[in-house]
């Protein structure tokens, strides 16, 4: 009895102590857009111990160690980039691994991205190297899809060897690292069959995860229509969706009926902009007819980093210019990708959730956007990243909102 009473007292003391600690960060006066929880209103957000502690109106500033005035800005869940290449290293590569990948922390936070999904840079042969050298060391949350080709994305020709498409070894590696592996990737398959996709699905069945297919080569022997209507399962993802060779439109630029049928089956369509896979000649007619992507993503790698893609908020801005409302652009950059990779706890702003936040400004004016062939459109709005909070820490602060006047600021020399 004495022990139980002491436990209750200690528990109450712990709660009181946590409450008296106040908030680590208070974001004040921002317009919260959280599609998952149907929040579209001005709210304050308080963060404590890396998690959302409170959401409400007029939360007291005195309770916060750091207050960020975000009046006039939008506060969204940390952005999730569903198509990224993060297996950076020193070896040369003709595709997206090694020297062609990007260390996420170098680029993500400045675009308000807190989570990326590496899609197939590594196959089963080198996945544990990828995890040890990149995934476990990054401040950005890195999830991954393992390439069905055991060699990963080192070379286009290496991905064509049927003997290296091993469903058992791929699926077992995915299960072993199920805390970070969220899918299987099939990419760049050139043969007139669906073999790479079919083996990726076999591996995905072992691991209980979806498949993402980069189907950039279109052949009459393996029509895209059959891929999305018969081969892919509900929840599987077709990326590079607006790539020009994709047969999305008829001769009158009308969306082909089979795409609606595929969506009804549950197949998901991802942008995957990249350096060569986004064309307004497909995207503009399709979006304006209401065929919006399920997820907006960059396909960020060395070949797209300084091209038409630019960054995540730029790709999102293109869809604003095409006519998708801001809240739906946010949904396709947060909540939807979280659900697609079976991580529903991400992509939201809720009490108790990890504090990953994107503070966005919406600039208004006259802006130009180009696709990978320099096809241009104009729009009146453009998103920019003001502040990124990852795991309860301010990791990007464009206008120094978390700072204080230098004469009164505490001198705190950072350690490296």
PLY file of the C-alpha trace (Angstrom):
ply
format ascii 1.0
element vertex 416
property float x
property float y
property float z
element edge 415
property int vertex1
property int vertex2
end_header
0.00 0.00 0.00
2.83 2.36 0.95
4.56 1.64 -2.37
1.37 2.31 -4.38
0.76 5.59 -2.54
4.30 6.73 -3.22
3.92 5.82 -6.89
0.79 7.98 -7.14
2.53 10.90 -5.41
5.58 10.61 -7.65
3.35 10.37 -10.75
1.44 13.51 -9.78
4.70 15.29 -9.04
6.01 14.32 -12.48
2.88 15.69 -14.19
3.08 18.92 -12.20
6.76 19.28 -13.08
6.05 18.76 -16.80
3.29 21.36 -16.67
5.47 23.87 -14.82
8.19 23.48 -17.44
5.99 25.35 -19.89
6.54 25.13 -23.63
9.81 24.89 -25.52
8.37 26.69 -28.57
5.17 28.62 -29.15
4.12 29.42 -32.71
1.79 32.37 -32.37
-0.96 33.57 -34.69
-0.40 31.34 -37.72
-3.12 30.04 -40.03
-3.06 26.30 -39.38
-3.78 24.04 -42.35
-4.03 20.44 -41.18
-6.10 18.51 -43.73
-6.08 15.26 -41.74
-7.77 16.85 -38.73
-9.88 19.33 -40.73
-8.21 22.37 -39.21
-8.27 25.52 -41.35
-8.10 28.42 -38.91
-5.81 30.77 -37.00
-4.40 28.86 -34.04
-1.41 28.88 -31.72
0.73 25.73 -31.52
2.82 24.85 -28.47
5.68 22.35 -28.51
7.20 20.54 -25.55
9.76 17.73 -25.49
9.63 17.27 -29.25
5.86 16.88 -29.46
2.79 19.01 -29.97
1.68 19.98 -26.46
-1.28 22.26 -27.20
-3.26 23.78 -30.06
-5.61 26.65 -29.39
-6.40 30.32 -29.42
-4.43 32.83 -27.35
-2.06 30.38 -25.68
-0.05 32.36 -23.07
3.31 33.65 -24.29
4.69 33.61 -20.72
4.63 29.81 -20.77
7.08 29.56 -23.70
10.87 29.60 -23.81
10.81 30.68 -27.48
7.90 32.44 -29.17
7.70 32.71 -32.94
5.29 35.29 -34.29
3.96 33.63 -37.44
1.05 35.98 -38.01
0.12 36.12 -41.68
1.81 32.79 -42.42
0.47 29.27 -42.88
1.44 26.49 -40.50
1.19 23.00 -41.98
2.51 19.59 -40.98
6.15 19.07 -41.93
6.20 18.32 -45.65
6.70 14.71 -46.77
8.59 14.21 -50.03
7.47 10.81 -51.29
10.08 10.60 -54.07
13.68 11.37 -53.06
17.14 9.88 -53.59
19.19 9.96 -50.41
21.80 7.17 -50.73
24.61 9.66 -51.22
28.20 8.48 -51.30
31.42 8.64 -53.24
30.91 6.04 -55.95
29.95 7.17 -59.42
26.47 6.36 -60.71
24.61 6.84 -63.97
21.26 7.07 -62.18
20.61 8.33 -58.65
22.78 6.51 -56.10
26.22 7.55 -54.90
27.40 10.85 -56.33
23.98 11.37 -57.92
22.05 11.24 -54.64
21.59 14.16 -52.24
22.26 14.15 -48.50
18.77 15.13 -47.32
19.84 17.51 -44.55
21.59 19.67 -47.15
18.34 20.56 -48.88
15.21 19.44 -47.04
14.78 21.90 -44.19
15.07 24.97 -46.41
12.05 23.65 -48.31
10.04 22.84 -45.15
10.49 19.09 -45.73
10.90 17.02 -42.57
10.43 13.51 -44.03
11.68 11.97 -47.27
11.13 8.57 -48.82
14.14 7.25 -50.70
12.64 5.29 -53.57
14.92 2.51 -54.65
18.38 4.07 -54.58
19.46 0.89 -52.78
18.61 -2.73 -53.41
18.83 -5.48 -50.80
22.58 -5.92 -51.35
23.54 -2.53 -49.94
20.55 -1.48 -47.91
22.25 -1.99 -44.57
25.14 0.24 -45.72
22.56 2.86 -46.69
20.93 2.63 -43.29
24.21 2.81 -41.38
25.79 5.66 -43.35
22.79 7.87 -44.15
19.41 6.93 -42.68
20.53 6.59 -39.07
22.70 9.72 -39.18
20.35 12.24 -40.76
18.25 14.76 -38.88
15.67 14.51 -41.66
13.42 11.49 -41.17
14.35 9.07 -43.95
12.02 6.24 -44.92
12.88 3.96 -47.80
11.63 1.73 -50.57
14.06 -1.06 -51.50
14.77 -1.56 -55.20
13.76 -4.97 -56.52
17.08 -4.91 -58.39
19.62 -6.06 -55.82
22.23 -3.60 -57.09
19.88 -0.63 -56.68
20.13 2.45 -58.89
23.80 2.38 -59.80
23.38 1.82 -63.53
20.44 1.47 -65.91
21.85 -1.70 -67.49
22.36 -3.42 -64.13
18.66 -2.98 -63.35
17.79 -5.12 -66.39
19.19 -8.44 -65.13
16.33 -10.84 -64.24
18.58 -12.93 -61.97
19.11 -9.89 -59.71
15.36 -9.35 -59.26
15.08 -11.47 -56.11
11.69 -11.17 -54.35
12.65 -13.34 -51.36
15.86 -11.51 -50.43
14.28 -8.13 -51.10
11.16 -8.92 -49.07
13.16 -10.33 -46.16
15.41 -7.26 -46.05
12.32 -5.05 -46.07
10.82 -7.00 -43.14
14.08 -6.90 -41.19
14.12 -3.10 -41.42
10.38 -2.59 -41.20
10.78 0.45 -38.96
12.12 2.44 -41.92
11.24 0.43 -45.05
7.85 1.42 -46.41
7.79 -0.07 -49.91
9.44 -1.84 -52.84
10.51 0.00 -55.99
10.52 -1.15 -59.61
12.27 1.26 -61.94
13.60 1.76 -65.46
12.59 -1.70 -66.73
13.07 -1.84 -70.50
12.03 -5.35 -71.52
8.59 -5.87 -73.13
7.27 -7.61 -70.00
6.10 -6.71 -66.50
8.74 -8.94 -64.86
10.34 -6.24 -62.69
6.95 -5.06 -61.43
5.69 -8.59 -60.82
8.75 -9.48 -58.76
8.50 -6.22 -56.84
4.92 -7.18 -55.96
6.10 -10.60 -54.78
8.60 -8.92 -52.46
5.96 -6.46 -51.29
3.64 -9.33 -50.40
6.36 -10.81 -48.18
6.94 -7.49 -46.41
3.36 -6.22 -46.37
4.17 -2.92 -48.08
3.14 -1.12 -51.28
5.04 -1.00 -54.57
6.09 2.14 -56.40
6.69 1.84 -60.15
8.77 4.20 -62.27
7.37 3.21 -65.67
9.20 5.74 -67.80
9.53 3.49 -70.84
6.26 2.88 -72.65
6.02 -0.10 -74.98
2.99 -1.49 -76.87
3.76 -4.98 -75.53
3.20 -3.82 -71.92
0.67 -0.99 -72.03
0.48 1.47 -69.17
-3.29 0.92 -69.11
-2.76 -2.73 -68.23
-0.20 -1.82 -65.57
-2.62 0.34 -63.60
-5.77 -1.71 -64.30
-4.47 -5.26 -63.86
-0.91 -5.51 -62.52
-0.75 -2.99 -59.69
-2.69 -3.64 -56.49
-4.84 -1.18 -54.52
-2.42 1.11 -52.68
0.43 0.66 -55.15
1.90 3.84 -56.62
2.66 4.95 -60.18
5.24 7.74 -60.08
6.42 10.22 -62.74
2.73 10.37 -63.55
2.77 13.51 -65.73
5.79 12.39 -67.78
5.05 13.14 -71.43
5.17 9.64 -72.95
2.49 8.51 -70.50
-0.73 7.93 -72.50
-2.97 9.96 -70.20
-4.89 12.02 -72.76
-6.78 11.29 -75.96
-6.41 13.23 -79.20
-8.69 15.95 -77.79
-6.63 16.28 -74.58
-9.31 14.55 -72.54
-8.28 12.32 -69.65
-8.63 8.71 -70.73
-11.36 6.78 -68.85
-9.03 4.00 -67.73
-7.29 6.42 -65.34
-10.52 7.00 -63.44
-11.02 3.23 -63.31
-7.51 2.74 -61.93
-8.11 5.35 -59.26
-11.35 3.63 -58.27
-9.32 0.42 -57.89
-7.11 2.23 -55.39
-3.98 2.81 -57.48
-2.15 6.00 -56.43
-0.53 8.54 -58.75
2.59 10.43 -57.66
4.22 13.45 -59.31
7.95 12.60 -59.06
8.94 15.78 -60.95
12.64 15.06 -61.33
14.94 16.29 -64.06
12.98 14.76 -66.94
9.59 13.54 -65.77
7.20 16.47 -65.49
5.53 18.00 -68.55
2.79 20.61 -68.53
1.42 19.14 -71.78
0.16 16.24 -69.63
-0.21 17.96 -66.26
-2.12 21.08 -67.29
-5.04 19.37 -69.13
-5.27 16.55 -66.58
-5.28 18.79 -63.50
-7.76 21.23 -65.01
-10.11 18.28 -65.69
-9.87 17.31 -62.03
-7.37 14.47 -62.27
-5.12 15.65 -59.48
-2.11 13.71 -58.18
-2.47 11.73 -54.98
0.95 12.95 -53.85
3.24 15.81 -54.82
6.95 14.95 -54.78
10.26 16.11 -56.17
12.39 13.15 -57.32
15.24 15.14 -55.77
18.72 14.12 -56.96
21.76 15.76 -58.49
20.17 15.86 -61.93
17.05 17.72 -60.74
18.46 19.85 -57.94
19.27 22.92 -60.04
16.83 22.37 -62.88
13.14 23.08 -63.37
12.22 21.18 -60.21
14.10 23.54 -57.80
12.63 22.24 -54.52
9.49 20.90 -52.84
7.71 24.23 -52.34
8.37 25.11 -55.99
6.75 21.88 -57.19
3.81 22.57 -54.88
3.55 26.08 -56.32
3.19 24.67 -59.83
0.04 22.89 -58.75
-1.28 26.09 -57.19
-0.71 27.72 -60.58
-2.59 24.86 -62.27
-5.60 25.54 -60.07
-5.44 23.13 -57.11
-6.48 24.98 -53.90
-3.84 25.52 -51.23
-5.39 23.16 -48.68
-5.43 20.34 -51.25
-1.82 21.05 -52.25
-0.92 20.74 -48.57
-2.91 17.50 -48.27
-0.96 15.99 -51.17
2.32 17.00 -49.57
1.60 15.81 -46.02
-1.39 13.65 -45.11
-1.72 11.70 -48.36
1.90 10.53 -48.64
1.89 9.57 -44.94
-1.12 7.34 -45.54
0.34 5.90 -48.76
3.40 4.60 -46.90
1.35 3.41 -43.89
2.68 6.03 -41.49
-0.62 7.72 -40.56
0.90 9.27 -37.43
2.88 11.59 -39.71
1.49 14.42 -41.83
-0.67 15.98 -39.14
-0.70 18.53 -36.32
-2.27 16.88 -33.28
-1.62 16.98 -29.56
0.85 14.21 -28.79
2.16 13.96 -32.36
5.83 14.54 -33.10
6.41 18.25 -33.69
7.26 18.38 -37.40
5.97 21.71 -38.71
6.20 23.74 -41.91
5.69 27.49 -41.66
4.93 28.71 -45.16
4.47 32.11 -46.69
2.20 32.55 -49.70
3.65 35.27 -51.89
1.35 36.97 -54.36
2.43 38.54 -57.61
3.37 37.35 -61.08
5.45 34.16 -61.14
6.68 31.87 -63.88
7.05 28.09 -63.69
8.66 25.73 -66.20
8.58 22.01 -66.81
11.56 19.83 -67.72
11.37 20.96 -71.37
11.11 24.65 -70.38
7.40 24.72 -71.12
6.16 27.71 -69.12
3.03 28.76 -67.29
2.35 31.75 -65.04
0.68 31.93 -61.68
-0.28 34.53 -59.11
0.93 32.69 -56.00
4.16 31.07 -54.87
4.95 29.20 -51.67
8.10 29.86 -49.69
9.53 28.23 -46.58
9.85 30.52 -43.54
10.45 28.13 -40.64
10.91 24.38 -40.35
10.49 22.56 -37.04
11.72 18.97 -36.94
11.14 16.91 -33.82
10.47 20.00 -31.75
13.59 21.91 -32.85
13.80 24.91 -35.17
16.05 23.63 -37.95
15.45 26.37 -40.53
14.53 29.99 -39.85
14.54 32.18 -42.97
13.86 35.47 -41.18
15.31 34.72 -37.76
11.94 34.58 -36.03
13.35 32.43 -33.22
16.06 34.98 -32.48
16.14 37.96 -30.16
17.86 41.38 -30.36
21.60 40.74 -30.25
22.26 43.14 -27.39
20.00 41.12 -25.11
20.57 37.67 -26.59
22.28 35.09 -24.43
25.74 34.22 -25.76
25.65 30.51 -26.43
28.46 29.29 -28.64
27.26 26.18 -30.48
29.38 23.06 -30.51
29.95 21.22 -33.77
0 1
1 2
2 3
3 4
4 5
5 6
6 7
7 8
8 9
9 10
10 11
11 12
12 13
13 14
14 15
15 16
16 17
17 18
18 19
19 20
20 21
21 22
22 23
23 24
24 25
25 26
26 27
27 28
28 29
29 30
30 31
31 32
32 33
33 34
34 35
35 36
36 37
37 38
38 39
39 40
40 41
41 42
42 43
43 44
44 45
45 46
46 47
47 48
48 49
49 50
50 51
51 52
52 53
53 54
54 55
55 56
56 57
57 58
58 59
59 60
60 61
61 62
62 63
63 64
64 65
65 66
66 67
67 68
68 69
69 70
70 71
71 72
72 73
73 74
74 75
75 76
76 77
77 78
78 79
79 80
80 81
81 82
82 83
83 84
84 85
85 86
86 87
87 88
88 89
89 90
90 91
91 92
92 93
93 94
94 95
95 96
96 97
97 98
98 99
99 100
100 101
101 102
102 103
103 104
104 105
105 106
106 107
107 108
108 109
109 110
110 111
111 112
112 113
113 114
114 115
115 116
116 117
117 118
118 119
119 120
120 121
121 122
122 123
123 124
124 125
125 126
126 127
127 128
128 129
129 130
130 131
131 132
132 133
133 134
134 135
135 136
136 137
137 138
138 139
139 140
140 141
141 142
142 143
143 144
144 145
145 146
146 147
147 148
148 149
149 150
150 151
151 152
152 153
153 154
154 155
155 156
156 157
157 158
158 159
159 160
160 161
161 162
162 163
163 164
164 165
165 166
166 167
167 168
168 169
169 170
170 171
171 172
172 173
173 174
174 175
175 176
176 177
177 178
178 179
179 180
180 181
181 182
182 183
183 184
184 185
185 186
186 187
187 188
188 189
189 190
190 191
191 192
192 193
193 194
194 195
195 196
196 197
197 198
198 199
199 200
200 201
201 202
202 203
203 204
204 205
205 206
206 207
207 208
208 209
209 210
210 211
211 212
212 213
213 214
214 215
215 216
216 217
217 218
218 219
219 220
220 221
221 222
222 223
223 224
224 225
225 226
226 227
227 228
228 229
229 230
230 231
231 232
232 233
233 234
234 235
235 236
236 237
237 238
238 239
239 240
240 241
241 242
242 243
243 244
244 245
245 246
246 247
247 248
248 249
249 250
250 251
251 252
252 253
253 254
254 255
255 256
256 257
257 258
258 259
259 260
260 261
261 262
262 263
263 264
264 265
265 266
266 267
267 268
268 269
269 270
270 271
271 272
272 273
273 274
274 275
275 276
276 277
277 278
278 279
279 280
280 281
281 282
282 283
283 284
284 285
285 286
286 287
287 288
288 289
289 290
290 291
291 292
292 293
293 294
294 295
295 296
296 297
297 298
298 299
299 300
300 301
301 302
302 303
303 304
304 305
305 306
306 307
307 308
308 309
309 310
310 311
311 312
312 313
313 314
314 315
315 316
316 317
317 318
318 319
319 320
320 321
321 322
322 323
323 324
324 325
325 326
326 327
327 328
328 329
329 330
330 331
331 332
332 333
333 334
334 335
335 336
336 337
337 338
338 339
339 340
340 341
341 342
342 343
343 344
344 345
345 346
346 347
347 348
348 349
349 350
350 351
351 352
352 353
353 354
354 355
355 356
356 357
357 358
358 359
359 360
360 361
361 362
362 363
363 364
364 365
365 366
366 367
367 368
368 369
369 370
370 371
371 372
372 373
373 374
374 375
375 376
376 377
377 378
378 379
379 380
380 381
381 382
382 383
383 384
384 385
385 386
386 387
387 388
388 389
389 390
390 391
391 392
392 393
393 394
394 395
395 396
396 397
397 398
398 399
399 400
400 401
401 402
402 403
403 404
404 405
405 406
406 407
407 408
408 409
409 410
410 411
411 412
412 413
413 414
414 415
